Amino acid sequence: MPESTMICLDTSEWMRNGDYVPSRLDAQQDAANLLSTTKCDLNPENTVGLLTMGRDRVELLASPTEDAGRLLSAIAGISMGGKSSVCSGIAIARLALKHRRNKNGDQRIIVFVGSPVAEGLPQLKKAGKMLRRYNVGLDVVSMGEVNENEEKLRVLVEAASSKDANGVSNSHLISVPPGVIPSDVLISSPVLQAGLGGGGFGADAGAAAGVGGGGGGGGRGHRRPPPPAPLGGGRPSSPGLP
């Protein structure tokens, strides 16, 4: 069945950190390129949209489209600034999916989180329940502030999760430890394996793949040099930031 996907990118000031090579933003862009091209290639009726969460606002860069080139161009042009809002990003993404051309296909939102989640647990739980109500799958890719955001993101994903007849959840939390290439984790996680026909993943399969050093990256054909040590425990290096 075709699927419409919205990718939400964290473009807050926190994405300047160098705990992923060469930075959180660049590692996120690489992963978003992989997701966009793979999703579009899986089914000619699949569509992918893109928005950014940064500069204290949400900006829709591309409504769901089959044009992978347009998505890659938009991803290459993003810039950083301000703070990110997960709940606002999810709300705008759902509205974008509501106006998708193919109303019969599945719906999915993929959210990258590379900064501290400002929303409280009640807000996150409400956002997750909204997605479950409208049958929208949710994948959250946690980077950088992995431990700090763990509880909040798990509440969000569990609230959004619904299971099929085989007991397989449509929502996942993928944790990518510092120093691991996010695209390598994603290619062996439920985010992409579900569409590729893979199975047997639980909600934390991506975290296990990440701890294993990105073992699913055989299809990427490249490895970057070892990353430098995280800056200040994952806090932004820019002066004046939280």
N, C-alpha and C positions, 0 to 999 in steps of 0.2 A: 504494500500500500504506500502511496506517495506520502511525503512528510514535509510540513512547513516548519522551519526552524528559525528562531531569532537568537543571535549571538550578542550577548551583552558584555562589553569590554570595560574593564576598570582603567580609567585614564586619570586617576587622581595623582597627586604629587608623590605619593608613596611608590609609584611605579618606577621612579628614578633609581631605586636601590639596585646594587650590583650583586645581590646574593644569588641571582641567576645570570647566566652569561648571554649577552653582555650586560643586560639589565632585565628587570622584571617586565618592562614594557616590550622589549624586543622578543623575549621568550614568549610572551603572551601573543604577540603578533604572529610569530612562527606557528604557534598552535592554532590560532584563528584561521590562518591560511590553509592549514591542513584540514580543519573542520569544514571550511567553506568548499574547497575543491572536492573533498571526499563525498560530502553530502550531495553536491550537485551531480557527481559522477554516478552515484549509486542508482539513481532513478531519474529519467529525463523529466519527470513531473515534479521532482523535489524542488523546493524553493528555500532560499536562505536569505535572511535579513540581518541587518547590523545596526547596533546603536552603541553609544559610548556613555559611560557614567563618570563624569569628572567636571571640573570647573563649576562645581556646585549645581549642576543641571544634567539632564538627560538629553542627548541629541540623537535623533534618528538619522543615520547616514544612508541607509538603504532599506526600503520595504522589501518583503520577501520576493526574490527574483531567481530565475534560472541562470542568470549571467554571472558566472564565476569571476570573469575578468573585472566586472564592475565592483565586486566585493573585494577582490585583491587590491584594487586601486584605492578603495576607501580605507582599507586596513592600513595601507602604507602611509596614508596621509594623516593619521590621528596624532594628536599632541596631548601633553599632560598639563594638569593644573588643578588646584582646588581639592575638593573632597568628593567621594563617591557615595551614592545612595542605592543600596541593593533593592529595597522595596520599590522605589520610584522607577528603577530600571525594569523590574519585573512587570510593573503596572503598564508602562509604555509598551513593553514587548508584547504583552497580551493583547493590547489594543491593536497593535500592528498585525498580529496573527488573526484577529477578528476580521480584518479586511483583506485577508489572503484571497487569491483567485480561486484556488481549489478548496472548496468547503468540505469535501469528503475525505480528505487526507488527515493523517495524524498531526498533532501540534506538539512542539517542543521548544523549550527555552534553555539555552546554555549560558550560564552566568560565570564570568571570571571574577574572582575576589582576591585582590592583592593588597588590601588595606584594611585597617580595623573596621569591623561592622558597627556602625553607629546606632542602628535600630535596636530596640529592646526585643526580648523574646515574644511578648504579645503581638507586636507588629509583624514579626517574621512568621509567626504561626498563622496569623490572619492572611498574610500574603500567600503562604503555602496552601491553605485551605481554599483560597480563591482559585488557584490553579487546579486543584483536585476537582473542584466543583465544575470547572469548564473542561475537564479531561485534558489538561495540558501537562505533558511530562516535563520534569525539571532536572537538569544536570548542573551541579555547582562545582567549579574547579577552583580549589583553594590554593593560593600561593603566598609565600612570604610569612604572613601572620597566621600560620596554620594552627598552632596551638591556641592562640588567643581567640580565634574565631570558631574553634571546633564545636563548642556547645551550641552557639547560635545557629551555625549553618546546619548542624544535624537536626535541630528543631524545625528549621525551614524545610529541609528535604523530607523529613518524616511526615510533616503536615501535608506536603504536596503529593506524597506517594500513594499510588493505587496499584493493585496487583491484578494480573490477568488470570485466566482460568488455571494456568500452571503455577501460580504463585510468584511470578516474576514481576518485580517492581518496575514502574516506568520512571523512577526518579533515583538519582545517585549523587553521592558526595565523593568527589575525587580529590584527594589531598596530595599535593606535589611538594615534597620536602625541598628546601634550598639546595642548590647544586645539581638538581635533577632536571633534565630537559622535559618540559611539560608535554611537548608533542609526542615524545617517546612513551610517556605514561598514557596519553589519550588513545594512542593507536592500539593499545592492548587492554583498554578499559571498556566498560559497557557503553560509553558514549558513542564509540564507533563500532564496537564488535556486535552490538545489537543489529545494526544495519547491514553488517557484513555476514550475518548468519552465525556469529559466535554465541556461546551460551555459557551457563554455569557460573555467572558472576553474581556476587552479592553486592550490597550497597557500598561496601568499602573495598571493592576489588581494585579500584584505581589507587588507593592508598598502598595496598600491598605491592602493586606494580612499581609505585614510586620508590618504596623502600628498597626494592630490588635493583635500583639503579637504572630504571627505564629499560627493563629487559625486553619490552615489546617493540623496541625501536629498530629491529632488524630491517624493516622496510624503508627506513628513512635514508639509509645509504650514507650517513655522515655522523660524525661525533665532534663536538666542540671540545676545546681544551678544558682541563679542570677549572672550576670557578674559584674566585677568591673567597676569603672568609666573609661571612655576612657582616654588614656594617651595623655596629651598635645594636646587635640583637634583632635586626630586622627593622629598626626605626629609620626614618628618612635621614639622609646625610645632609640635606639642605638646611641651612640655618633658619630658625624661626618656625619650624614645623613641629607637630605634636611630639 
